[in-house]
Amino acid sequence: MPVVVALDVLGLYWKRDSDFVPVKDKTTIRLNVTLGGSVVELLATGARWYDTRTDKGGGGAIDLAMYLLRLDFVTAVKHCIKE
């Protein structure tokens, strides 16, 4: 599942950076995801994502839920299914 779809499933507010120009993969986009009072900047290519500020990345909706919402695996799976 693409990152933007996963963010929607998780009910998170995000905005695409229209000024971003990808270097390696032309399908890469930059997203700003609002979490509480902070913003996470993600590079996304399909289901893969990378947090530019923490140098951490992964792939898939469950991995993204675990990272952004600080959930354990089982809770992240339940959260993704519930949504």
C-alpha positions, 0 to 999 in steps of 0.5 A, spaced: 500 500 500 502 506 498 505 511 504 499 516 502 494 511 502 497 508 509 497 515 512 489 516 510 488 509 513 491 511 519 487 518 519 493 522 519 493 529 516 499 530 511 501 534 505 505 533 499 511 538 498 509 540 491 516 544 490 520 537 492 524 535 486 527 527 487 534 525 485 534 518 485 527 515 483 522 520 480 516 517 483 519 519 490 515 524 493 516 528 500 510 529 505 509 533 511 505 529 516 502 532 522 503 529 529 500 532 535 504 539 535 510 536 531 511 535 523 514 529 520 518 530 514 517 523 510 520 521 503 515 516 500 516 511 494 510 507 493 510 503 500 517 505 502 518 511 507 524 515 510 524 520 515 529 525 513 530 528 520 531 521 524 534 517 518 529 512 519 525 508 514 521 502 513 516 500 508 508 498 509 502 501 513 504 497 519 511 499 519 509 506 518 503 506 524 509 503 529 513 508 527 509 514 527 504 512 532 509 509 537 505 502 537 507 495 538 506 490 532 500 487 535 497 494 536 499 497 529 496 491 526 489 492 530 489 499 528 490 498 521 485 493 521 480 497 525 481 503 520 
